Amino acid sequence: MSWFLSVLGLLLTLLTLLLALYLITARRYQSSDSVANSYDQWTEDGILEFYWGEHIHLGHYGLPPRRKDFLTAKSDFVHEMVRWGGLDKLPPGTTVLDVGCGIGGSSRILAKDYGFAVTGVTISPQQVQRAQELTPQGVNAKFLVDDAMALSFPDASFDVVWSIEAGPHMPDKAVFASELMRVLKPGGVLVVADWNQREDRQIPLNFWEKPVMQQLLDQWSHPAFSSIEGFSELLSATGLVEGEVITADWSQQTLPSWLDSIWQGVAKPSGLVRFGLSGLIKSLREVPTLLLMRLAFGTGLCRFGMFRAVRTESPSQATEQISTEIVQV
């Protein structure tokens, strides 16, 4: 009995130390540099690409979700997003800005399968370098280091602006929304997929949701999550949206991604040889966050938001809307 208690005490001590280490080594958002540094590190060591492939975003498993290969689900997500946004009806040569392009997985599909002329931007120099390495000659996709909070492109530069899971890294969601719409041509289409939290203006976070949400922010360099309703309002408030912002909730379609991402570590044991002990430790360190993400999206604390907006054809209409809002304030 004493032996059992000793082992139990040792395990509890070890778990406490691991939890403390997990909390102490959080990648809290400090500035755009902290986001860039995090992605530089994830890209440079190659672990994320090895397990998640060239798409650093969730997969689409259908509704109701069905069993599917993790990497296949990720590429399927891009095609589902194209169809949902109506981009499959656009002609070859359509210019697309992929904001938060990662290592270019979505950009390459948009260029190869749909014939679009794609420019991918990310704040991480290492991601740009890797995206360039993975893009074959003849694929009309180029990659640049740029800040989504202050895009370097002139107004009305692109037919389509596209973004997947970049919003949580943006410290000012209103500025992010404004920049996305600003670089879109009149009549152009914005299609965004993002992690969002529940609308807490309607249902405030409770005692257990607050610490969970804080970890989801701290561990992966997120300053804040917007709600689907909140970000939709911010897009409309730019005064550049024709009609209404169309939204959808893809939480169920993407939910299996979280456990599948953990399963990759088991399904690909060659990673232990390739990345060694340090790689194993780095991989295991992400498991609690992935489980927290599964908990959050599974309980409705977080939601996977889809957004579609068309830029107004008439600049005067946008100006009139902004002027009206100022008068109302």
C-alpha positions, 0 to 999 in steps of 0.5 A, spaced: 500 500 500 505 504 501 508 503 495 502 504 491 501 511 495 509 513 493 508 511 486 501 515 486 505 521 489 510 521 484 505 521 478 502 527 481 508 531 482 510 529 475 503 531 472 504 538 477 511 539 474 508 538 467 502 543 468 507 548 471 512 547 465 506 548 460 503 554 463 510 557 464 512 556 456 506 559 453 507 563 447 503 569 449 501 574 444 506 580 445 506 584 438 506 582 431 513 579 432 511 574 437 506 571 432 512 571 426 517 568 431 512 562 433 511 561 426 518 561 424 520 556 429 514 551 427 516 552 420 524 551 421 523 545 425 519 542 420 514 538 425 508 542 424 509 540 416 510 533 417 504 532 421 499 537 418 502 537 411 502 543 407 495 546 410 496 549 417 488 549 418 483 544 419 480 539 415 472 539 412 469 532 414 462 533 411 455 534 415 454 529 418 462 528 419 465 522 416 471 518 417 476 521 412 484 522 412 487 528 415 491 531 410 485 529 405 480 533 409 485 539 409 485 539 401 477 538 401 476 544 406 479 549 401 475 546 395 469 546 400 471 554 401 471 555 394 464 553 392 461 556 399 464 563 397 462 562 389 469 562 387 468 556 382 464 561 378 470 566 377 474 565 371 482 563 370 486 569 371 482 572 377 487 575 382 487 573 389 490 575 395 491 569 401 492 573 407 495 569 412 498 564 407 502 559 411 506 555 407 502 556 401 498 550 401 491 553 399 494 558 395 497 552 390 490 549 390 487 556 388 492 557 382 493 550 380 486 547 380 482 554 379 487 558 374 487 564 379 493 568 380 495 568 387 499 572 392 500 569 399 502 573 404 504 571 411 508 575 417 513 569 417 519 570 413 520 562 414 513 561 412 515 565 405 521 561 404 518 554 405 512 556 401 517 558 395 520 552 396 514 548 395 511 551 389 513 548 382 515 553 377 509 554 372 504 555 378 501 562 378 502 563 386 507 568 389 509 569 396 511 575 400 512 577 407 507 582 409 503 584 415 495 583 415 494 589 420 497 594 414 497 591 408 502 594 403 498 593 397 494 599 394 486 600 395 482 595 390 488 591 388 485 584 388 478 580 385 478 576 391 481 576 398 481 569 402 483 568 409 483 562 413 484 562 421 489 568 421 484 572 425 485 570 432 492 573 431 490 580 429 490 585 435 485 589 432 479 586 429 476 592 426 483 594 423 483 587 420 476 587 417 478 594 414 484 592 411 481 586 408 476 590 404 480 596 402 485 591 398 478 588 394 476 591 388 469 594 387 465 588 386 470 583 389 469 577 393 472 576 400 471 569 403 474 568 410 474 562 415 476 563 422 476 560 429 471 564 433 468 564 440 461 564 442 458 571 442 459 573 449 454 579 449 449 574 449 452 568 453 457 571 458 463 566 459 462 562 465 467 560 471 470 554 467 470 557 460 474 563 462 481 559 464 480 555 458 479 561 453 485 564 456 489 558 455 487 558 447 489 565 447 496 564 450 498 558 448 498 559 440 500 567 440 492 569 440 491 576 442 483 575 442 478 571 438 472 575 435 465 572 435 462 570 428 457 576 429 462 581 432 466 580 426 461 580 421 459 587 424 466 589 423 466 588 416 459 591 415 462 597 419 467 598 414 462 601 409 465 597 403 460 591 403 455 591 398 448 588 402 449 583 408 455 579 410 454 572 409 456 567 415 456 560 416 458 556 422 462 550 420 464 547 427 461 540 426 464 539 419 471 541 422 471 538 429 474 531 427 480 535 426 483 536 433 483 529 435 485 527 428 491 532 429 493 528 435 492 521 432 498 523 427 503 522 432 501 515 433 500 514 425 506 517 423 511 513 428 517 515 423 517 522 426 520 519 433 526 517 428 526 524 424 525 529 430 528 525 436 527 526 443 526 534 442 521 533 437 517 528 441 517 533 447 515 539 442 509 535 439 507 532 446 507 539 449 501 541 444 497 535 446 493 539 451 492 545 447 489 541 442 484 537 447 482 544 449 480 546 442 476 540 441 473 541 448 471 548 446 469 547 439 465 541 441 461 545 447 460 551 443 465 555 447 468 556 440 465 556 433 468 555 426 466 561 422 465 562 415 464 569 412 463 572 405 462 579 403 462 583 396 465 590 396 460 595 394 461 597 386 460 605 388 465 608 392 460 614 394 455 609 397 460 607 402 462 614 403 455 616 404 454 610 409 460 612 413 458 619 414 451 616 416 454 612 422 458 618 424 452 622 424 448 617 428 454 617 433 
